[in-house]
Amino acid sequence: MPVKMRLQRHGRKQNAFFHLVVADSRAPRDGRFIEKLGTYNPNTNPATIELDFDKAFDWLNKGAQPTDTVRAILSYKGILYKNHLAKGVAKGALTQEQADEKFNAWLEEKANKVQAKVDGLSAAEVAERKKRAEAEAAANEKKAQEVAAKNAPAVEETPEEEAPAAEATEASSDEEPTAE
């Protein structure tokens, strides 16, 4: 019985969500499976992958063949690298301690890369929000100026008509002291 590690589609239309399963290759895509290894959600950025590392590593050692997408996921999580190191230990090319040290260094580097991506995305999101807020403030200011310009001629006409009368009053008040 050929066994495959593959994705099983769940979720609704345009919003796929996958389970990583080990299944007989003759079973339908969303049909019977032997064991569920984890989940994969490509709708988030970065994609959310929850995987039972030990089970996946065990099935890989038993000979289960991953599909291309599952192979990429296993590579991303480091299971293929750990399998590669385990084969090196079995051949005697390196010791288990050396393999563990290499794998832990790889895990730290990978965690830093993922965290940098998340930070970069959040910084870009903050910058985008700031840019939108500035554009909205500029648009609001422009609208306020347009409203003020529309209302200003009616307000300005009244003081202009009153201004000559005020000047005449000032002139008459200036004349009165000189007349006295």
C-alpha positions in Angstrom: 0.0 0.0 0.0 1.7 3.2 -1.1 1.3 5.9 1.5 1.4 9.6 0.8 1.6 12.7 2.9 -0.7 15.2 1.4 -3.2 18.1 1.9 -6.8 17.6 2.6 -8.9 20.6 1.7 -11.4 22.2 4.1 -12.9 25.6 4.5 -15.3 27.4 2.2 -15.1 28.7 -1.3 -12.2 31.2 -1.8 -11.0 30.6 1.7 -9.2 27.2 1.7 -7.9 25.6 4.8 -5.9 22.4 4.7 -5.2 19.4 7.0 -1.8 17.6 6.5 -2.6 13.9 6.5 -1.0 10.6 5.8 -3.3 8.6 3.4 -3.4 5.7 1.0 -2.5 7.1 -2.4 -5.6 5.4 -3.8 -8.0 7.2 -1.4 -9.8 10.4 -2.6 -8.3 13.8 -1.8 -10.7 14.6 1.0 -11.5 11.0 1.8 -10.1 8.5 4.3 -6.8 9.0 5.8 -4.5 7.1 8.2 -3.4 9.9 10.5 -3.7 13.7 10.7 -0.3 15.4 11.1 -1.3 19.1 11.3 -3.0 22.1 9.6 -2.0 24.6 7.0 -3.7 28.0 6.5 -2.4 29.9 3.5 -4.8 32.8 4.0 -2.6 34.4 6.7 0.6 36.2 6.0 2.9 34.5 6.7 1.0 31.2 6.2 0.1 29.5 9.5 1.4 25.9 9.8 0.7 23.8 12.8 2.5 20.4 12.5 3.3 17.5 14.8 7.0 17.4 14.1 7.7 13.9 15.6 4.8 12.2 13.7 5.8 13.8 10.4 9.4 12.8 10.9 8.4 9.3 11.8 6.1 8.9 8.7 8.9 10.3 6.5 11.3 7.7 7.9 8.7 4.9 7.3 8.7 5.8 3.6 5.6 8.0 3.2 6.0 10.1 0.1 5.1 13.8 0.4 3.4 15.7 -2.4 5.2 18.8 -3.8 3.3 21.2 -1.5 3.7 19.0 1.6 7.4 18.7 0.7 7.7 22.5 0.7 5.9 22.7 4.1 8.1 20.0 5.6 11.2 21.8 4.3 9.9 25.1 5.7 9.5 23.5 9.1 12.8 21.7 9.0 11.6 18.1 8.9 13.4 17.3 5.7 16.6 18.9 7.0 16.4 16.8 10.2 15.8 13.7 8.1 18.9 14.6 6.0 21.0 15.0 9.2 19.6 11.7 10.6 20.8 9.9 7.4 24.2 11.4 7.9 24.3 10.1 11.5 23.3 6.7 10.3 26.1 6.6 7.7 28.6 7.8 10.4 29.4 11.1 8.7 28.6 13.0 11.9 27.6 12.4 15.5 24.1 12.9 16.9 25.4 15.8 19.0 26.8 17.5 15.9 23.5 16.9 14.0 21.5 18.3 16.9 23.7 21.4 17.1 23.4 22.0 13.3 19.6 21.6 13.5 19.2 23.9 16.5 21.3 26.6 14.7 19.1 26.2 11.6 16.0 26.5 13.7 17.2 29.7 15.4 18.1 31.2 12.0 14.7 30.2 10.6 12.9 31.7 13.5 14.8 35.0 13.1 13.9 35.1 9.4 10.2 34.5 10.1 10.2 37.1 12.9 11.9 39.6 10.6 9.2 39.0 8.0 6.4 39.5 10.5 8.1 42.7 11.8 8.5 44.0 8.3 4.9 43.3 7.5 3.7 45.0 10.7 6.0 48.0 10.0 4.7 48.2 6.4 1.1 48.0 7.7 1.8 50.8 10.2 3.4 52.9 7.4 0.4 52.3 5.2 -2.0 53.3 8.0 0.0 56.5 8.6 -0.1 57.3 4.9 -3.8 56.8 4.7 -4.4 58.9 7.8 -2.3 61.7 6.3 -4.2 61.5 3.0 -7.5 61.6 4.8 -6.4 64.6 6.9 -5.3 66.4 3.7 -8.7 65.6 2.1 -10.6 66.8 5.1 -8.6 70.0 5.2 -9.3 70.6 1.5 -13.0 70.0 2.0 -12.9 72.4 5.0 -11.2 75.0 2.9 -13.8 74.5 0.1 -16.7 74.9 2.6 -15.0 78.0 4.1 -14.5 79.5 0.6 -18.1 78.8 -0.2 -19.4 80.4 3.0 -16.8 83.2 3.0 -18.2 85.4 0.2 -21.5 85.7 2.0 -19.7 86.7 5.2 -17.2 89.0 3.5 -19.9 91.0 1.6 -21.5 92.0 4.9 -18.3 93.5 6.4 -17.4 95.3 3.2 -20.8 97.0 3.1 -20.4 97.9 6.7 -16.8 99.1 6.3 -17.7 102.4 4.4 -20.3 103.2 7.1 -17.7 102.6 9.8 -15.2 104.8 8.0 -17.8 107.5 7.7 -18.4 107.2 11.4 -14.7 107.4 12.2 -14.4 110.5 9.9 -17.3 112.2 11.6 -15.8 111.4 15.0 -12.5 112.9 13.9 -14.2 116.0 12.6 -16.1 116.5 15.8 -13.1 117.0 18.0 -11.6 119.5 15.6 -14.8 121.4 15.5 -14.8 121.8 19.2 
